[in-house]
């Protein structure tokens, strides 16, 4: 994916302006908005084929998580990142629970290009420092009895790749570590999603966390 259209859902101009100022002129990222109304957001996402939405979680009306859920309800394939000044595992947990694929990092520089590319590709975007606590919190969530059975259908290689994804390793890095081609990794990921009955890598990672497939060190 070369050009990525990012829609900002925010009550004010600050978030959108900050992103536009941080991205270089030659960036493949096109920032749209901001829009504050969920109806306008969904309409624009459909009309302009938006690849990714960024929702401000620090809204004065407190509707950040609700808006994430409404966007996902309107399009279950939608990719949503949240922006918040409250950095930490708790904010990340709220974002994931609402249906987001991650949290926008606080720094506003050209590294945002890679963040948007990863999120638009369906990867989980979270600070590595928050992963252990998130794993613990997700493992205590309500268990779907059918999920362990689905995990059991994965091959050894598929479990290796899912474990890597759950630890925040990108598909390209996995290809290098496992000494296989990126296309082979993509093929395995497609098989993993099909076997687990999910549509995105984020959903697959949540299942891996829930049943202890990740080897991320747990906190005390």
N, C-alpha and C positions, 0 to 999 in steps of 0.2 A: 504494500500500500504506500503510494508516494505522497499524495495530498490527503490530509486529515482535517475534516471540518469539526471544530469543537464548539459546542453551544454552551454558553454560560447562563446558568439559571440563578439569578441574584436580584435582590431588591435594589441594589445600587450599582454604580459604575466602577467601583474600586477594583473588584476582582478581575473583571474583563480588561480594564485598562492596565492593571499590573501584568497580566499575561501578555498582552500585546507589546508592552514596553520591554519585557524580558526576552521575547523571541526575536531573533535576528531577521532582517528584511527578507533574506533568502530562505526563511524557514518554510518547511512543507506544511506547517500548521496554520490553519485559517480560523481565527477566533470570531465567533458570531455572538450577537447579543450585546448586553444581557437582556434577558426576558425575566419578568418576575412572576407572570401568570402561568400556571401549569398547562392551561388550554393552549396558550400561545406557544409554549415550549414544545408540546406534542405536535402541534400543527407544523411548526417550523422544522422539526426533526423529520417529518414525513415528506414535506415539500422539497427540502434541500438535501435529503439523504445525509443527515448528520451522522458522523461516525462515533461521536463521543459527547456526552453531556458532563458538565462540571457543575455540581450543585453546592451552593454556599450553605454550610451547616450552622452558621452562626447568625442566621436570620433573626430579626427582632420578633417575628411572629412565631418562631420556634417550629416552623413546618419543614425544616430541612429533611429529616428522615422520611417524613410523609411524602415529600415531593420525589425523593428517590424511588420510593415504592410505587408511586403513581406512574412514573416514567416506565418502570419495569413492567407494571401491569399493562400499560398501553403497548409495550413492545418487549417481550421477554428476552429478545436478543440484544436489547439496548445495552451499551456499555456506559456506566456512570461512575465518575470519580467524585469525591467530596472534597471541599476545601474548608479547613477549619484552623483557627488559631490555637485550639486546645489539642496539642500534640500528645499522643500517648496511646496505649493499648485500649483504653476505654473508648476513646473516640473511634478508633479503628473497628472495635467490636460493634459499636452502634452502626457504623457505616456498612459493614458486612451484613449485619442483621437486616438492614433496610433494603439490601439488594445491590449495593455498590460493589465495584471490583477493586476498590482501594481508596487511598487517601493521597491527595496532592501534596507533595513535599513542600515544606515552608520556603525553601530557597526558590527565588525567581530568577533563573538564568537559562542558558541555552540547554541545560540538561533536561529541561521540560520536554524537549523534542522526543527524547528517548522514552520518557515517562508516558507521554501521549501515545507513542507508537506501541508500547507494550500494552497499555490499557485497551487501545483499539483492536489489538490482536487477541484480546481475551485473557491476557495474563493478569495475575494478581499483583497489585502495586501497593506495597506496604513497607514501612521501615523495618529492616532486619531485626532491630533491637526489640520490636514489639511482637515478633513471631512466637517466642516461647510462651508468653502469657496468653496470647490469642489461642494457641493450641490447647492450653488448659481449659480455657473458657468454652471453646467449641466442643471439646470432649465431654463436657458436662451437660451439653444440650440434649434435647429429647432425641431418642434413638429411633430410627426407622429400621424395623427388623429385616426388611428386605435388602438393605444396603450391605450388610456383611456377606450375604449370599452373592450379591453382585461383585463385591471385591474379590471373592474367592474364584471368580471366573477369569481374573487377570493372569496373564502369563508372568513369568519371572521378570522378563524385560519390561513389560508394561508396568509392573509394580516398581521397578527401579526408576522408571521415568516419572511415574506419579509421585514417588517419594521425593525425587529431585524438585519437581514443580512445587510441592508442598513446603519445601525449604527455601523457596524464592529463587531457585536457579532457573535461568532463562533456557528456552529450547536450544538456542545456539550453543550455550555453554554445556548443556547436556550432551549434545552431539560430539563435542570435543572430548568430554570426559569419558564417554562410552565408546569413543572411536567409531562412530557411525555417522552417516550423512544427515544433514538437517531434514532432508525429505523423508528419511526413515523415521526420524523422531516425530515428524508431523503425522506420518502414517500410524505410528503407535498411539499418538494422542487421539486421533480420530477413533481408533479402536477402543481406547479407554473410555471416551465419552459415550460411545455406543453401548458398551457393556454395562456402564454404570447408569445408563438411562438419563444422562444430563446433556446440556447443550453447550456449556462453557467450561473452560479449565478452572475457573473460579469455583464452580459448583463441585467439580471433581476434587479439588484441593480441600474443600470443606469436609467432604466425606473422608478423605485421607486423614485429616486432623482428628475427626471424630472417633475414628477407630484405631488411632495410634500407629498409622503407617508411617508418619513422618518421624525422623530421628532427631528432630529439634530437641535440644535439652530442655527439660521441664524446669520451671522455677519452683522454689520451695514454697 
